[in-house]
Amino acid sequence: MVELADLSFGWILIVLGALFLVIETSSPGFFIAVPGTVMIILGVLLLLGVDIFSGPAGLVVGVVATVAVSMITIWLYRRINPGETTPTTISRDSLIGMEGRVVRKVIQDSLSGKVLIAGQEWSARSASGEIPPGARVRVKASEGVHIVVEEVK
């Protein structure tokens, strides 16, 4: 027999699960879609009268449903967002050897110069001399918060 407390708890699980899914869609990456989906399924089972808290049959149904839904949710999550094979950010140290273009004049003893490398703008100084805007450069080193470049001829 389904008790009123089971129905209330079922609805609470459904609402919390839905809230988790909304949070996941608005801020992807927390990976709370799995617990959210599991909460919804357990809430539905409670509303349907499956007593998942007492008795071996209810416990088995709850565990099987939870594992199945978790696997399906993870599979769907991977299909929707397969991930990237390249890094999403580039550090200064990984720029060494890469080429780019000068955006703002680069001078040897000044950090006012800017270069565009891999779609990102970096503060730069030259290894020697002055490099005009538009010139092709190669990263020689990274120092502190800037990079050191040389003109590619």
C-alpha positions as CSV (number, residue, x, y, z in Angstrom):
1,M,0.0,0.0,0.0
2,V,1.3,3.4,-0.9
3,E,1.5,5.9,1.9
4,L,1.1,9.6,1.7
5,A,4.7,10.0,2.9
6,D,6.0,7.9,0.0
7,L,4.0,10.1,-2.5
8,S,5.4,13.3,-0.9
9,F,8.9,12.0,-1.0
10,G,8.4,10.8,-4.6
11,W,7.4,14.4,-5.6
12,I,10.3,15.8,-3.7
13,L,12.7,13.6,-5.5
14,I,11.2,14.5,-8.9
15,V,11.4,18.2,-8.2
16,L,15.0,18.0,-6.9
17,G,16.0,15.9,-9.9
18,A,14.4,18.4,-12.3
19,L,16.2,21.2,-10.5
20,F,19.5,19.3,-11.0
21,L,18.8,18.9,-14.7
22,V,18.1,22.7,-15.0
23,I,21.3,23.5,-13.2
24,E,23.2,21.1,-15.5
25,T,21.7,22.7,-18.7
26,S,22.5,26.2,-17.5
27,S,26.0,25.4,-16.3
28,P,27.3,22.3,-18.2
29,G,30.2,20.4,-16.7
30,F,29.0,19.9,-13.1
31,F,27.8,16.4,-14.3
32,I,24.8,16.5,-12.0
33,A,22.6,15.2,-14.8
34,V,23.1,11.6,-13.6
35,P,21.9,12.2,-10.0
36,G,19.1,14.4,-11.3
37,T,17.8,11.7,-13.6
38,V,18.2,9.0,-10.9
39,M,16.1,11.2,-8.5
40,I,13.4,11.6,-11.1
41,I,13.2,7.8,-11.8
42,L,13.2,6.9,-8.1
43,G,10.5,9.6,-7.5
44,V,8.4,8.1,-10.3
45,L,8.8,4.6,-8.9
46,L,7.6,5.8,-5.5
47,L,4.6,7.5,-7.1
48,L,3.8,4.2,-8.9
49,G,3.7,2.4,-5.6
50,V,7.1,0.6,-5.8
51,D,8.4,0.6,-2.2
52,I,12.1,1.0,-2.9
53,F,13.0,1.4,0.8
54,S,11.7,-1.8,2.3
55,G,11.7,-5.3,1.0
56,P,14.1,-7.0,-1.3
57,A,11.9,-6.7,-4.4
58,G,11.6,-2.9,-4.1
59,L,15.3,-2.6,-3.4
60,V,16.2,-4.7,-6.5
61,V,13.9,-2.6,-8.7
62,G,15.4,0.6,-7.3
63,V,19.0,-0.5,-7.8
64,V,18.4,-1.9,-11.3
65,A,16.5,1.3,-12.3
66,T,19.2,3.5,-10.9
67,V,22.1,1.7,-12.6
68,A,20.2,1.5,-15.9
69,V,19.3,5.2,-15.9
70,S,22.8,6.2,-14.8
71,M,24.3,4.3,-17.7
72,I,21.8,5.7,-20.2
73,T,22.4,9.3,-18.9
74,I,26.2,8.9,-19.1
75,W,25.9,7.5,-22.7
76,L,23.6,10.4,-23.7
77,Y,25.9,13.0,-22.0
78,R,28.8,11.7,-24.0
79,R,26.9,11.7,-27.3
80,I,25.8,15.3,-26.7
81,N,29.2,16.5,-25.5
82,P,31.9,14.2,-26.8
83,G,34.6,16.5,-25.5
84,E,37.5,18.1,-27.3
85,T,40.7,16.4,-28.5
86,T,42.6,19.7,-28.2
87,P,43.1,21.7,-25.1
88,T,40.7,24.6,-24.6
89,T,43.4,26.9,-23.2
90,I,46.9,27.6,-24.0
91,S,49.6,28.4,-21.4
92,R,52.6,30.6,-22.1
93,D,55.0,27.7,-21.9
94,S,53.1,25.7,-24.5
95,L,53.6,28.6,-27.0
96,I,57.3,28.2,-27.4
97,G,58.1,27.5,-31.0
98,M,54.6,28.6,-32.3
99,E,54.2,31.4,-34.8
100,G,51.9,34.4,-34.9
101,R,51.5,38.0,-36.0
102,V,52.3,41.3,-34.2
103,V,49.2,43.3,-33.3
104,R,51.0,46.1,-31.6
105,K,54.7,47.1,-32.1
106,V,57.0,44.8,-30.1
107,I,60.1,46.3,-28.5
108,Q,63.0,44.6,-26.7
109,D,62.7,46.3,-23.3
110,S,58.9,46.9,-23.1
111,L,55.9,44.8,-22.4
112,S,53.6,47.1,-24.4
113,G,53.8,44.9,-27.5
114,K,51.0,42.5,-28.4
115,V,51.1,39.4,-30.6
116,L,48.3,37.1,-31.8
117,I,49.1,33.4,-31.5
118,A,46.6,30.6,-31.8
119,G,43.7,33.0,-31.8
120,Q,44.8,34.6,-28.5
121,E,46.5,37.9,-27.8
122,W,49.6,37.9,-25.7
123,S,51.9,40.6,-24.2
124,A,55.3,40.3,-25.7
125,R,58.7,41.8,-25.9
126,S,61.2,41.1,-28.7
127,A,64.4,39.1,-28.3
128,S,66.3,41.9,-30.1
129,G,65.2,45.1,-31.8
130,E,61.8,46.4,-32.8
131,I,59.1,44.3,-34.7
132,P,56.4,46.3,-36.5
133,P,52.7,45.4,-36.5
134,G,51.8,42.7,-39.1
135,A,55.2,41.0,-38.9
136,R,55.3,37.2,-38.4
137,V,57.0,36.2,-35.2
138,R,58.0,32.9,-33.4
139,V,57.9,32.5,-29.6
140,K,61.4,31.9,-28.2
141,A,60.6,31.9,-24.4
142,S,58.1,32.8,-21.8
143,E,59.0,35.1,-18.9
144,G,56.7,36.0,-16.0
145,V,53.4,37.2,-17.6
146,H,54.7,37.7,-21.1
147,I,56.4,36.0,-24.0
148,V,59.6,36.7,-25.9
149,V,59.4,36.6,-29.7
150,E,61.7,36.9,-32.7
151,E,60.7,38.0,-36.2
152,V,60.4,35.2,-38.8
153,K,62.1,36.3,-42.0
